[in-house]
Amino acid sequence: MNIKSFAVILAPLVSFLGSCATDEANRYYSPVRYPEKAPSQVAILTSRPAHDFIVIADFQSRGENAKAMQRKAAKIGADAVIVVPLGGYYSLGDQWANSDSQRDSFSRIAATAIKYK
């Protein structure tokens, strides 16, 4: 195989791999291994729940969304995942955080997997 043929094959492969989620970090805190759940059994939250809970893991990623965080939390048996989008766009016309017109734009996402007590 000559160098041109190799480059033609390698370029799309590198491009594909570069389009996957990057800048990913996972930290597990619980010494207990919980059974895996279906993602639909894991609640996606945007703030601290009223129930008492323990934190079992934190996730961070660039290029993923809340559903991806829900799937990760389900794999470790979490009851819920608290999702926080980070970065993104903002509008100078928005005066209050609860009326952020750009709230669905984000460059990174952080999530905390929890287990209810």
N, C-alpha and C positions, 0 to 999 in steps of 0.2 A: 504494500500500500504506500503510495507516495504521500508527500507532505500536504498537497492540496486536497486530496481525498480525505485525509485524516482531519484537516481543518473544517471541511464541509460537514463531516459527521459530528465533530466535537462542538462546533458553535451552537447548534440548536440544543444540544444536551446541556451545555453550560447556561444557556438562556432559560431553559425549562427549570433547572435547579435553582436559579436565581429568583424565579417568580414565586417560589414557595415561601411560607412564613419564615421570617428571619428574626434575629435578635430575641431568641426565646430563652426564658429562664423559669425553672420550676424549683420550688423548695418545699419539701415535705417535712412536717413537724411531728406528726403522730407516730408513736412507736407501734400502734395497733394497725393491722392491715384489715380494712373493712371490705366486705364483698362488693364486687362491681354491681352497678345498677344500670338500668336503662336511662339514657339521657332525659327522657320525658319525666322521670321521677325526681329529677334535680331541679329545684326552683332557681330561676335567674332573678336575682335581686339587684337593686341599684342603691340600696342603703342598708344600714345595720337593721337586722330583724328585732322584733320585740322579744322573741324567745331567747332563753339562755342557750349558748352554744360554745363549742370549742373550735379553734382554727386547726385544720388538718393540713392545709397546704396553701401556698401562694403561687400564682402563675403570672408571667408577663410575656407579652409577645408583640411583635410588629407584623401586621398583615393578617391578623385573625379577627374574629368577631365574638360576640357573646355566646353564640351557639357552639363555637369551638371550645370556649372556656367551660361551657356546660358539659360537653363530651369528656373533657379532661377530668372534671370533677366527678362525673359518673363512673369513670374508670377506677377511681380510688374510693368509691362508696360514699361520697358526700351527700348530705340532704339538700344543700343549697350552695349557690356560688354568688358572691357579691361582686359585681362587675363595675369597673370604673374605667371609662375611656380617658385616655391621656393625649394631650396635644390637640391638633386640629385647628380649624379656622375659627375666627371670631368676627363679630360685626361691631363696629364702633357705635351703632345705633341701639344695641341691646344694653339696657341699663341694669337689668336684674338677671341673676344667674338662672332663675327658674323660667325665664322667657328667652333663653339662648336660642336664637334662630339657627345656629350652626352646631347644635348639640350632637347631631348624628355624624359629624365629621371628626375623625380622630386618626392619629398616626400610630398610636400604641394602645394597648389595652392591658389592664392589670385586673386580676381576680383573686378572691380569697375563697377557698373551698371550706365549708363549715359542716359540722355535725351537731345536731340539736342534742341538748342534755335531756 
